[in-house]
């Protein structure tokens, strides 16, 4: 009798749990899983939005990997280069700034707020500001260079400088990572640092043997998230350049997919490219998790 009541109570609690979770589950099925499955089907069809999908098997994937006109490999290479550089530089910069701001000094709170403030500004608004700063003719950066008699640099139309510009914008908006690193540093056990100091270790030794092992799980998580977000770069490219200029160096994956889907109306090819990018992200994430055991210290 008591077991039956207990079982009925568990069933009713389970039904209530599913009821409360239903909006989230339905939202995932309708807005995430459903569109993903539909795009997977479209990737095997010739579909231009204006016409009905026509099954063509693996032709979109073959075109994506072999046809020079698809620019998939070019787009993938520049996206991976940017994402790799941005993830590494963001982690180094965030840790370095966090170490400085974790010290006790006058005005520390103001500096923390100043570093965090750009991260809450919408990326479109901040990119507009940077577009004005880096403008070749009247940009603030080139005006300062002319005042120092150093000439002008074409920040947005040079193959290498455009990457420097994009990385600078990204570092300017990494305040969220800095805040997380500061909070993580405050949880580093003081006893570990004191043990290194007793052994005669300097600042580098304290970071290497005490600080980094303690914060490495958070660094790993932030690295994965930063890398995935960097692979999805879009707004900065379309606002600072025209269709991937210069020389398609900013023709990132999301820019290419949007171009093929909504400008060239090659929806089937764009869906195939999206799934190709999905596989690439999975592989990169898997590689990171495999290498995790070599440098991440689990508590």
N, C-alpha and C positions, 0 to 999 in steps of 0.2 A: 504493500500500500504506500509506504513512504518512498520506495524507489520509484513508483509510478508518478507520484507527485513531483519528485525531484526531476524525473525525465520530462514531464510536461512543462515544468518551470524552465528547464534548459531549452526546450523547443520554442517556448514563447519568447524567451530572451534572444534566441537566435533569430527568430522572425523579426523582432524589434530591431535587432542590429542590422539585418539586411534592409529593413525599411528605411532606417536612417542613412544607410550607405547608398541607397538606390539613386539619389540624384547624382552622386559622384560616379557610380557605375554606369548609369545611362549616359552621362556626359562623356565618359571615356569611350563607350561603344559608338555613340553617335558622331562625336566630333574628332575622335582620334583613330580608333580601330577601324571604323567604317570607311573613312576616307583613305586610310592606308591600304585596305584591301581593294578598294575601287581603283586606286592609282596603280596597284600591282597588276590588276587586269588590264588597265589602259596601257601599261608598259609593253604589253604583247600585241598591241593594236596600232593601226594607223588612224589617228584621231586628231582632227583639227578644230574641235569645238563646234564648227559650223556644219559638220557632217557626222553621220553615225560612225561609231568605231568599227573598223574592219580588221579582223584578225590577221596578223602577219608574223606570228611566232617570235623568234629571237632577232628579227631584223633590226629593231631599234637598238638592241644591245650590240649587235655587230656594227651598226653605223656609229654608235657612240664610241666604240673602241678603235675602229679602223678608219673612219672617214675624217679627213683633215677639216672638213667644213663644220663638224660638230664641235671642235675645239675642247672636247672633254678632257683630254690628257693635259692640254695647256692650262685649262682652268683648274684642274685637280692639282697640278704642280705648284702654281702660284698660291693656291689656297693652303696647301700643306706647308709651304715655306713660311707664309705669313703666320699661320696658326702655331707652328713650332716656335718661331722666333718670339711671337707675342706671349705665348704661355710661359716660356723660360724667362724672358725679360720681366714679365709681370710678377712672377714668383720672386725673382731676385730683388726687384725694386720694392715689392710689398714687405718682404722680410727685412730688408735694409732699413726702410723707413720705420717699420714697426719697432725694430731694435732701438732706433734713435728716440722715437716717441714714447717708448716704454720707460725711459729714464725720468727721474724726477727733476724738473726745472721750472722756472717761472714762465708762464705762457704756454705750457704744454697743452692745456685744453683748447686754446685758440688754434694752435697748430693742428691738432687732431681734427677740429671742425673744418679747417681750411682744406686739409687733404681729403676729407670725406665729402665736402660740398659738391665738387664736380660730378660725383657718381650719381647724384640725385637729379641732375639736370638731364632732360630728355636728349637722347643721342642726336636727334635731328637738330635741335637748337645748338648743341655744342659743336656739331659739325659745321653749321653755318658760321659760327664764330671763327672756327679754325680755317674755314675757307677764306674768310676775310683776312686773317692773320697771315696766311701763306700765299696770298695773291701776288702774282709776279710783279705787277706794276705798282699797285698802291698798298700792298700788304705791309703790316706792321713789322714783320720779320725782315723783309727786304729793305724797308726804310731804315731800320737799325743797322743793317749791314752797309748800306750806302753812307750812313753817318760815320762809320768806322773805316770808310774807303775800302771795303772788301767786295764791292760789286753786288750783283743780285743773283739769286739762285732760283731756278724754275722748279720749285718744290713739288708742284702737282703734275708736271709734264716730263720729268726725268725718270728713267726706268728704275733707278736706285733710290732717288730722293722721295719718290712717292711712297715707298715702303717705310722710309724714315718718318715721313709725315703721319702715316697711318699708325705706326708704333707709338709715336709721341702722343697722338690722340688717345690711344688705348691706355697708356701709362697715366695720362692726365685723369682718366676716369676710373682708376682701379682703387678708389677709396674704400669700397666694400671689402676687398681682400685685405687691405691694410688694417681695417678695424678688426677683422677676424683674427689676423696674426697678432695684433696687440692683445686681444683677449686670450689667445692661446699662450702667449709668452707669460702672461700673469699666472698661469697655472703650472708653470715649470717648477718642480720642487726645489726649494732653496737648498736643501741638503745635497743635491747633486752638484750644484754650482760650488758650494763650499768644499765638497770633496775634491773637486778639480783644483780649487785654489790652494788647498792644503798640500796637494802634490806639486805645487809650484807652477800650475798652468796659467797662461796668460789669457787675454780676451778671446783669441782664436781658439785656444784649447777649450775654454768654457763653452763656446758655441758648438764646437765639433763634438765634444764628448758629453755635454750635459743638455744644452739647449736644443740642438737639432734633433737628437734622438727622441726628445719629449714632444716636439711639435711636428715630427715627420708624418704622422697619420693625417693631420690637418693639412699639411703641405701637399700630400698626395691627393686628398680630396679636392683641394683648391686647384691643383694642377689639372686634374681630369675635367673639372667644370670649366676652367678657363680655356682649355684646349677645345672642348666641344663647342663652347660659345664662340671661339675664334673661327672655327670652321664654318660658322653660320653668318659670317660678316656679310652685310648687304648695304645698309643705309649709308655708311661712310663712302663706299665705292661709287654709288650712283650720285651722291651729292658733291663729291670732289672730282669726279672724272666723267667722261662721256663714253658710255658703253665699253668700259674696260681700258680706256686710254690711260697712259701711253703704252703702245705696243702690246695691248691686252694684259698688262701687268696687274691690273685691278679687275680683270674679268673673272671674279671669284665664282664658286660653284652656284651660290644662290642667284647671282647676277645672270649667269649663263642659263640657269633653269627658267628664270623669269623671262629672259629674252626669247628662248625657244618656245615657251608655253603661251605667252600673251602678246608677243610682238610678231613672231614668225608663225604662230598658231600651230606649232608642232607639239601638241599636248602628249601624244604617245611617247615621243622621244624625250620630252621633259620628264615624264614619269619614270622612264627607264634610267635617266640620269639621276633622279632623286633616289631611286633604289640603289644605284651604284654608289652614291655618296653615303647612303645608309650603311652599306656593307663596309665601306672604308672607315667610317666612324667606329663600327663594331670591332674591326680589326685593330685599330689604333688603341681603343679602350682595352681590348684583350691583351695587347702587348704591354700596356702600362701595368695591368694587374699581374701579368707574369713576372715582370721585372720588379714588382713591388717588394718582393721578399729580400732583394739585395740591398735596399736602402731605407725601407720603412721599418721602424722599430715598433712592434706592437707592444702595448702595455700589458 
